[in-house]
Amino acid sequence: MQELKVIHSEFVGLVDIIAVDITPTVSLDELVNFGETQDYPWLMGRTSIDTLQDLEVLTQSTKIGIESDGTLAYREIMGVGNVSVWREAFTQLSQ
């Protein structure tokens, strides 16, 4: 997530980043506070396990790019991708 900060400012207003958590014992306020302590400039959100199953998310820190029409345009699991890969994906998503 720290590397994502590098390109976030380039795409403000073009691509929304939302960090999503499903932990039932963590409130949205706690997630927002965590994001603030980590200096995350993006939104924090909650969802259910159903959403992750629908999107076929099987591992923590999966990154998904969804186009405005709902089409999945990008998917990477934890440890895959870097600033240049994300910049390319964000460029495609912003068009």
C-alpha positions as a Markdown table, in Angstrom:
| # | Residue | x | y | z |
|---|---|---|---|---|
| 1 | Met | 0.0 | 0.0 | 0.0 |
| 2 | Gln | 2.9 | 2.3 | 0.6 |
| 3 | Glu | 4.0 | 2.1 | -3.0 |
| 4 | Leu | 0.4 | 3.0 | -4.1 |
| 5 | Lys | 0.9 | 6.4 | -2.5 |
| 6 | Val | 3.5 | 7.2 | -5.1 |
| 7 | Ile | 1.0 | 7.3 | -8.0 |
| 8 | His | -2.2 | 8.2 | -6.1 |
| 9 | Ser | -1.8 | 11.9 | -6.6 |
| 10 | Glu | -1.4 | 11.5 | -10.3 |
| 11 | Phe | -4.9 | 10.1 | -10.6 |
| 12 | Val | -6.9 | 12.1 | -8.1 |
| 13 | Gly | -10.3 | 12.8 | -9.7 |
| 14 | Leu | -9.7 | 10.2 | -12.4 |
| 15 | Val | -9.5 | 6.9 | -10.5 |
| 16 | Asp | -10.9 | 6.2 | -7.0 |
| 17 | Ile | -9.0 | 3.9 | -4.7 |
| 18 | Ile | -10.9 | 2.2 | -1.9 |
| 19 | Ala | -9.3 | -0.1 | 0.6 |
| 20 | Val | -11.9 | -2.6 | 1.6 |
| 21 | Asp | -12.0 | -4.8 | 4.8 |
| 22 | Ile | -14.4 | -7.6 | 5.8 |
| 23 | Thr | -13.4 | -8.1 | 9.4 |
| 24 | Pro | -16.8 | -8.2 | 11.3 |
| 25 | Thr | -15.2 | -7.0 | 14.5 |
| 26 | Val | -13.7 | -3.8 | 13.0 |
| 27 | Ser | -15.9 | -0.8 | 12.5 |
| 28 | Leu | -15.7 | 1.6 | 9.6 |
| 29 | Asp | -14.5 | 4.3 | 12.1 |
| 30 | Glu | -11.7 | 2.0 | 13.1 |
| 31 | Leu | -10.8 | 1.5 | 9.4 |
| 32 | Val | -10.8 | 5.2 | 8.7 |
| 33 | Asn | -8.6 | 5.8 | 11.8 |
| 34 | Phe | -6.2 | 3.1 | 10.6 |
| 35 | Gly | -6.1 | 4.7 | 7.2 |
| 36 | Glu | -5.3 | 8.1 | 8.7 |
| 37 | Thr | -2.5 | 6.7 | 10.9 |
| 38 | Gln | -1.0 | 5.1 | 7.8 |
| 39 | Asp | -1.4 | 8.4 | 5.8 |
| 40 | Tyr | -3.5 | 6.6 | 3.2 |
| 41 | Pro | -5.0 | 9.3 | 1.0 |
| 42 | Trp | -7.8 | 7.0 | -0.4 |
| 43 | Leu | -11.1 | 5.9 | 0.9 |
| 44 | Met | -11.6 | 3.1 | 3.4 |
| 45 | Gly | -14.6 | 0.8 | 3.1 |
| 46 | Arg | -16.3 | -2.3 | 4.5 |
| 47 | Thr | -18.0 | -5.1 | 2.6 |
| 48 | Ser | -19.1 | -8.7 | 3.3 |
| 49 | Ile | -17.6 | -12.0 | 2.4 |
| 50 | Asp | -20.2 | -12.3 | -0.3 |
| 51 | Thr | -18.7 | -9.4 | -2.3 |
| 52 | Leu | -15.3 | -11.0 | -2.1 |
| 53 | Gln | -16.7 | -14.3 | -3.3 |
| 54 | Asp | -18.5 | -12.6 | -6.2 |
| 55 | Leu | -15.3 | -11.0 | -7.2 |
| 56 | Glu | -13.4 | -14.2 | -6.7 |
| 57 | Val | -11.0 | -12.7 | -4.2 |
| 58 | Leu | -9.1 | -15.5 | -2.6 |
| 59 | Thr | -6.2 | -13.8 | -0.9 |
| 60 | Gln | -5.5 | -10.7 | 1.2 |
| 61 | Ser | -4.4 | -7.6 | -0.5 |
| 62 | Thr | -5.9 | -8.4 | -3.9 |
| 63 | Lys | -6.0 | -5.4 | -6.1 |
| 64 | Ile | -8.9 | -5.0 | -8.5 |
| 65 | Gly | -9.6 | -2.3 | -11.1 |
| 66 | Ile | -13.2 | -1.9 | -12.1 |
| 67 | Glu | -14.2 | 0.2 | -15.0 |
| 68 | Ser | -17.2 | 2.6 | -14.7 |
| 69 | Asp | -19.4 | 0.0 | -16.5 |
| 70 | Gly | -18.5 | -2.7 | -13.9 |
| 71 | Thr | -16.0 | -4.5 | -16.1 |
| 72 | Leu | -13.0 | -6.0 | -14.2 |
| 73 | Ala | -10.0 | -4.4 | -15.9 |
| 74 | Tyr | -7.2 | -5.3 | -13.6 |
| 75 | Arg | -6.5 | -8.0 | -10.9 |
| 76 | Glu | -3.4 | -8.8 | -9.0 |
| 77 | Ile | -2.8 | -10.6 | -5.7 |
| 78 | Met | -0.6 | -9.6 | -2.8 |
| 79 | Gly | 3.1 | -9.1 | -3.8 |
| 80 | Val | 2.4 | -8.7 | -7.5 |
| 81 | Gly | 2.5 | -5.4 | -9.3 |
| 82 | Asn | 4.6 | -2.2 | -8.7 |
| 83 | Val | 4.4 | 1.5 | -9.4 |
| 84 | Ser | 4.9 | 1.2 | -13.2 |
| 85 | Val | 2.3 | -1.6 | -13.5 |
| 86 | Trp | -0.2 | 0.3 | -11.4 |
| 87 | Arg | 0.4 | 3.5 | -13.4 |
| 88 | Glu | -0.4 | 1.7 | -16.6 |
| 89 | Ala | -3.5 | 0.1 | -15.1 |
| 90 | Phe | -4.7 | 3.5 | -13.7 |
| 91 | Thr | -4.0 | 5.1 | -17.0 |
| 92 | Gln | -6.3 | 2.6 | -18.7 |
| 93 | Leu | -9.0 | 3.0 | -16.0 |
| 94 | Ser | -8.9 | 6.7 | -16.3 |
| 95 | Gln | -9.7 | 6.8 | -20.1 |
